[in-house]
Amino acid sequence: MKRVALGRIVGHFGVQGWLKVESYTDPVEAILNYRHWNLVTPAAEARLEIGQGRRQGRQVVVHFEGYDNREASARWVGATINVARAELPDLQEREYYQDDLVGLVVRTLDGRVLGRVEHFVEGPAHGLMVVRDNGPDGPTEHWLPATPQHLRRVDLPNGVIHVDWQPLED
């Protein structure tokens, strides 16, 4: 079953087992639409049910059934939150799940390869796509705006994203 990452657990919230969540959904609280999350860490994996959850500033806080103190929930700090792709809504034209873009080659409109999408970061104004290239001159990293203005064409079958963006060194 294909799963899609919707966020990650980033820390504790209080002493009663609540956890802070970095949500990849838009809006951030949309992650709470999924009552069961698959949590994955290097040491463990489990499907947990959310007992309670709410938006807290730019993040979300959640409490899982059966995890009623800080010590019990500590094992999930750092976990990736996945849900089954079948549970996700259909996308509109020019909409993509970030998970589907990770690993794709990024090219400028003039054909220059910038590297591959490593991950996404939520910036103050919009999402940022972190692109890394491990070329012969050493690794380079570019942080590109993940907006329709800059993401001109996504070619999923060929694994390429065409961007209207030039690195600063040009």
C-alpha positions as CSV (number, residue, x, y, z in Angstrom):
1,M,0.0,0.0,0.0
2,K,1.5,3.4,-1.1
3,R,1.7,5.9,1.7
4,V,2.2,9.7,1.6
5,A,4.1,11.7,4.2
6,L,1.8,14.4,5.7
7,G,4.1,15.7,8.4
8,R,6.4,14.8,11.3
9,I,6.3,14.9,15.1
10,V,8.7,17.6,16.2
11,G,8.5,17.7,20.0
12,H,6.5,17.5,23.2
13,F,3.7,19.8,24.1
14,G,3.2,19.8,27.9
15,V,3.4,16.8,30.2
16,Q,0.2,14.9,29.4
17,G,1.4,13.1,26.2
18,W,0.6,15.9,23.7
19,L,3.0,16.2,20.8
20,K,3.8,19.1,18.4
21,V,3.4,18.3,14.7
22,E,4.9,20.0,11.6
23,S,2.2,19.5,9.1
24,Y,2.8,19.5,5.3
25,T,-0.8,20.0,4.6
26,D,-2.4,23.3,3.5
27,P,-3.9,24.5,5.7
28,V,-1.8,23.0,8.4
29,E,-4.8,21.7,10.5
30,A,-6.0,19.7,7.5
31,I,-3.7,16.9,8.8
32,L,-6.3,16.4,11.5
33,N,-8.8,15.2,8.9
34,Y,-7.1,11.8,9.2
35,R,-8.0,10.1,12.5
36,H,-5.4,7.3,12.1
37,W,-1.8,8.0,11.3
38,N,1.0,5.6,10.5
39,L,4.0,6.8,12.5
40,V,7.5,5.7,11.4
41,T,10.8,6.1,13.1
42,P,14.0,4.2,12.5
43,A,13.2,2.0,15.6
44,A,9.4,1.6,15.3
45,E,6.3,1.8,13.3
46,A,2.7,1.9,14.4
47,R,-0.8,3.0,13.4
48,L,-2.2,5.3,16.0
49,E,-5.6,7.0,16.5
50,I,-5.8,10.7,17.3
51,G,-7.8,11.3,20.5
52,Q,-7.6,15.1,20.3
53,G,-5.9,17.7,18.1
54,R,-5.9,21.3,17.3
55,R,-3.9,24.1,15.5
56,Q,-1.4,25.8,17.8
57,G,0.2,28.8,16.0
58,R,1.9,27.6,12.8
59,Q,1.8,24.0,14.0
60,V,-0.7,21.4,15.2
61,V,-0.7,19.6,18.5
62,V,-2.1,16.1,19.0
63,H,-2.8,13.6,21.7
64,F,-2.9,9.9,20.8
65,E,-5.2,7.4,22.5
66,G,-3.3,5.5,25.2
67,Y,-0.3,7.9,25.4
68,D,-1.2,9.9,28.5
69,N,2.2,11.2,29.6
70,R,5.4,12.7,28.2
71,E,7.4,9.5,28.7
72,A,4.9,7.3,26.8
73,S,4.7,9.7,23.8
74,A,8.5,10.4,23.7
75,R,9.1,7.4,21.4
76,W,7.2,9.2,18.6
77,V,9.2,12.5,18.6
78,G,10.9,12.6,15.2
79,A,8.5,10.2,13.6
80,T,7.2,10.7,10.0
81,I,3.4,10.8,9.7
82,N,2.1,8.8,6.8
83,V,-1.4,8.0,5.5
84,A,-2.5,5.7,2.8
85,R,-2.6,7.4,-0.6
86,A,-6.2,6.0,-1.0
87,E,-7.3,8.2,1.9
88,L,-6.1,11.4,0.2
89,P,-8.4,13.6,-1.9
90,D,-8.0,13.8,-5.6
91,L,-5.8,16.6,-6.8
92,Q,-6.7,19.5,-9.2
93,E,-4.7,20.4,-12.2
94,R,-1.2,21.7,-11.3
95,E,-1.5,20.3,-7.7
96,Y,0.9,17.7,-6.4
97,Y,1.7,16.0,-3.2
98,Q,5.2,17.0,-2.0
99,D,5.9,13.3,-1.5
100,D,5.5,12.7,-5.3
101,L,8.1,15.5,-6.1
102,V,10.9,14.3,-3.8
103,G,13.6,12.7,-5.9
104,L,12.7,14.4,-9.1
105,V,15.3,16.2,-11.2
106,V,15.0,20.0,-11.3
107,R,15.9,21.9,-14.5
108,T,15.9,25.6,-15.2
109,L,14.0,26.8,-18.3
110,D,17.3,27.0,-20.2
111,G,18.0,23.3,-19.4
112,R,20.5,23.6,-16.6
113,V,20.2,20.7,-14.1
114,L,20.1,22.0,-10.5
115,G,19.9,18.6,-8.8
116,R,17.1,16.6,-7.2
117,V,14.4,17.5,-4.8
118,E,15.5,16.4,-1.4
119,H,12.7,17.8,0.8
120,F,10.4,20.8,1.4
121,V,10.5,23.4,4.1
122,E,7.7,25.8,5.0
123,G,9.0,29.4,4.8
124,P,7.3,32.5,6.2
125,A,5.6,33.3,2.9
126,H,5.4,30.0,1.0
127,G,6.9,26.5,0.8
128,L,10.5,26.1,-0.3
129,M,11.8,23.2,-2.3
130,V,15.3,22.1,-1.2
131,V,17.3,20.8,-4.3
132,R,20.6,19.1,-3.8
133,D,23.3,18.1,-6.3
134,N,26.3,16.0,-5.5
135,G,28.3,17.0,-8.5
136,P,32.0,16.5,-9.1
137,D,32.9,19.9,-7.6
138,G,31.1,18.9,-4.3
139,P,27.6,19.2,-3.1
140,T,25.4,22.2,-3.8
141,E,22.1,23.1,-2.4
142,H,19.4,25.4,-3.7
143,W,16.3,26.6,-1.9
144,L,13.6,27.4,-4.5
145,P,10.2,28.9,-4.0
146,A,7.6,26.1,-4.4
147,T,5.0,28.4,-6.1
148,P,3.2,28.1,-9.4
149,Q,5.1,31.2,-10.6
150,H,8.4,29.3,-10.2
151,L,7.3,25.7,-10.8
152,R,6.5,26.0,-14.5
153,R,6.0,22.3,-15.4
154,V,6.0,19.1,-13.5
155,D,6.7,16.0,-15.7
156,L,6.0,13.1,-13.3
157,P,6.3,10.3,-16.0
158,N,9.9,11.5,-16.8
159,G,10.8,12.6,-13.3
160,V,11.6,16.3,-14.1
161,I,10.4,19.6,-12.7
162,H,11.0,22.7,-14.9
163,V,11.5,25.9,-12.9
164,D,11.7,29.5,-13.8
165,W,14.5,30.3,-11.3
166,Q,18.2,31.0,-11.6
167,P,20.8,30.3,-8.8
168,L,22.4,33.4,-7.3
169,E,25.9,32.5,-8.6
170,D,24.7,33.1,-12.2
